[in-house]
Every structure is written in structure tokens, then in C-alpha cells.
């Protein structure tokens, strides 16, 4: 009878040790894979909607894909469009984007506390913007800030010619 009690106690102790080992292993793997850190794929595209002699209308489309395991919140999503009236750069003008056509345009309404994208999902944000019609080369830079002010940011760049 004492042998059976001893075996039950040993079995219970091994169960407890096994649960702790499994928990430690899961936590270790979670931290090694950095599952609680952002794994975001982000892209930006500008679609030429309309152009005449006075204006050009672009649709800015920003897509954010959560490639991680947890929901990610972000508080700010903006884009800036810059361009050049020339398609060629000269030795005196190494940066062809001298004209800022739109600066820090928000894609998330100020009435929202934050936006988010769930694991494996894609969130798409769109906005129409007017730029000067004489820009020949355009660069659009989108930038996303996370909800946590201590976290970093993600950005995406699109280049196009007209």
C-alpha cells in the first residue's frame, strides 16, 4: 500500500515538473521567435485618377499586413508626396524631389483612438490627394507609428513617373 502511495506522489511531482518544463519551453520559444514584436508588411501605391492643366488627382493606397501572431495597434498613419518637374537629375541637383506636394497627410481620422490589424490580416487605407500637374517624378512615403509611444515605426516608399 505504501508503494502505491509513493508512486502516486512521484507521479504527481513529475506532472508538476512536466507542466513547468512545458511552460518554460513555450515561453522560451515565444521570446526566441519574438512573437510579441511587430511583424508588419507595409506597402504604398499611388494611382493616377485624373489630370488636366490645373491639377492631378492621385489615390494613395496604403496596405498593412500583420505577418505575426498577435494583433498590432497603431496610432498614426501618414504620407508625404514630393516630386520633381524634371525626369532627369543633374550633377548639381542630386535630389530630384524638390517640390513637396502633400506633407504628413493623415489616413486615420483624429476621432479614432487607434487602428489595428489582426494576425494574418491586411488593412487598407485610401485617400485622394491633389498635386501639381507638372510633376514628372513623384515619391510617396507612408509612415505608421505604433500605439505605444516607445515603439518604433514602419514605412513604405513608392516612386512613379507621369
Secondary structure in CASP SS format (residue, H / E / C, confidence):
PFRMAT SS
TARGET T0000
AUTHOR 0000-0000-0000
METHOD secondary structure of the structure
MODEL  1
X C 1.00
X H 1.00
X H 1.00
X H 1.00
X H 1.00
X H 1.00
X H 1.00
X H 1.00
X H 1.00
X H 1.00
X H 1.00
X H 1.00
X H 1.00
X H 1.00
X H 1.00
X H 1.00
X H 1.00
X H 1.00
X H 1.00
X H 1.00
X H 1.00
X H 1.00
X H 1.00
X H 1.00
X H 1.00
X H 1.00
X H 1.00
X H 1.00
X H 1.00
X H 1.00
X H 1.00
X H 1.00
X C 1.00
X C 1.00
X C 1.00
X C 1.00
X C 1.00
X C 1.00
X C 1.00
X E 1.00
X E 1.00
X E 1.00
X E 1.00
X E 1.00
X E 1.00
X E 1.00
X E 1.00
X E 1.00
X E 1.00
X E 1.00
X E 1.00
X C 1.00
X C 1.00
X C 1.00
X C 1.00
X E 1.00
X E 1.00
X E 1.00
X E 1.00
X E 1.00
X E 1.00
X E 1.00
X E 1.00
X E 1.00
X E 1.00
X E 1.00
X C 1.00
X C 1.00
X C 1.00
X C 1.00
X C 1.00
X E 1.00
X E 1.00
X E 1.00
X E 1.00
X E 1.00
X E 1.00
X E 1.00
X E 1.00
X E 1.00
X E 1.00
X E 1.00
X E 1.00
X E 1.00
X C 1.00
X C 1.00
X C 1.00
X C 1.00
X C 1.00
X E 1.00
X C 1.00
X C 1.00
X E 1.00
X C 1.00
X C 1.00
X C 1.00
X C 1.00
X C 1.00
X E 1.00
X E 1.00
X E 1.00
X E 1.00
X E 1.00
X E 1.00
X E 1.00
X E 1.00
X C 1.00
X C 1.00
X C 1.00
X C 1.00
X C 1.00
X C 1.00
X C 1.00
X C 1.00
X E 1.00
X E 1.00
X E 1.00
X C 1.00
X C 1.00
X C 1.00
X C 1.00
X E 1.00
X E 1.00
X E 1.00
X E 1.00
X E 1.00
X E 1.00
X E 1.00
X E 1.00
X E 1.00
X E 1.00
X C 1.00
X C 1.00
X C 1.00
X C 1.00
X C 1.00
X E 1.00
X E 1.00
X E 1.00
X E 1.00
X E 1.00
X E 1.00
X E 1.00
X E 1.00
X E 1.00
X E 1.00
X C 1.00
X C 1.00
X C 1.00
X C 1.00
X C 1.00
X C 1.00
X E 1.00
X E 1.00
X E 1.00
X E 1.00
X E 1.00
X E 1.00
X E 1.00
X E 1.00
X E 1.00
X C 1.00
END
